[in-house]
Amino acid sequence: MVKKNAETFIILARLIICRIMVDTILVTGGAGFIGSHTCEKLLNEGFTVVAIDNFNDYYDVSQKEDNVSILITNPEFTLIKGDITDADTVNQVFLEQGVNRVIHLAARAGVRPSIEDPQLYGNVNLIGTINLLEAARKQKITQFIFGSSSSVYGENTNVPFNEEDTLRNLVSPYAVTKRAGELMCKCYHSLYDLDVVCLRFFTVYGPSGRPDMAPFMFTKKIMEGTPINKFGDGTTQRDYTFISDIVEGIIGSMKLKGFEIINLGNNNPVSLNEFIKTIEKMTGKQAIINQMPMQPGDVPITYADISKAKKLIGYEPKIKLEEGMKKFFDWFRPSS
């Protein structure tokens, strides 16, 4: 009996030790597009994941609920409905969940809406980030990964965009808040020796993509036979990057120390005209075009130099636009 009790104790002790050794990763915006895909990948890799999301009404809340519907069945996943702009909530999550690493993906997204409500964007994207950095400092976490954006390059004329480029002419409050977030992350690294990686995402798309972005919006309207707004003459270019490639980049960056800013893009910009043709081919329907002037906040091109990502984390985007849009369409059709 004594021997059996001793064996049981040893087994329990080993389980506790293994549990302690497993990273508990906080993913902010965990019910969103990039966040939910990241949570899924982390769980598959054996991590314990805590997701926080405020389920705001920027787009249909039911889509976020669908994003986490399978994740919540995993015992290693905890979902918290909360707001990162509330410092008390953030501190409580860190203390109660034993967080030792953060992947910060929560944000108010979108260039044009940020022009309409810059105060909201400043509050969520900057104050929310500061709340998380402060909690990270207090709890002495091991790493902070910040989801930034290609928007910080603004009207950059040096292509492809390199992380060492001087950032001038940021043309939207959204871009400014993301750049401010990067600078705050750099400050916390310098002051408190916090390991930080800022990842500049380039036009992410794929299954469960945001309804306000062109891949979803254009596909839906072309399928319905309703006009799409084409801003400008169609020669503007975007470096569309498939969600699985972005997630691989996020996971790869977890091994880095110190402070780094890294582009995660596809390194292959596509014109708006070409993008619309890709959707027409995919759906078998012709787009009805509502020609519009260029909008404030729009930039002529986004184009990622990914040589640093290749060197530091072995990043290599695999999904080209046609394949990626096919994967998106396979997801979109049952939900349309």
Secondary structure as UniProt FT lines:
FT   HELIX           2..21
FT   STRAND          24..28
FT   TURN            29..31
FT   HELIX           33..44
FT   TURN            45..46
FT   STRAND          48..53
FT   TURN            57..58
FT   HELIX           61..68
FT   TURN            69..70
FT   HELIX           71..73
FT   TURN            75..76
FT   STRAND          77..81
FT   TURN            84..85
FT   HELIX           87..97
FT   STRAND          101..104
FT   HELIX           111..116
FT   HELIX           118..122
FT   HELIX           123..127
FT   HELIX           128..139
FT   STRAND          143..149
FT   HELIX           150..153
FT   TURN            163..164
FT   HELIX           173..192
FT   STRAND          196..201
FT   STRAND          204..205
FT   TURN            207..208
FT   TURN            211..212
FT   HELIX           214..224
FT   STRAND          228..231
FT   STRAND          237..238
FT   STRAND          241..242
FT   HELIX           243..252
FT   HELIX           253..255
FT   STRAND          259..264
FT   STRAND          270..271
FT   HELIX           272..283
FT   STRAND          289..292
FT   TURN            296..297
FT   HELIX           307..313
FT   HELIX           321..335
//
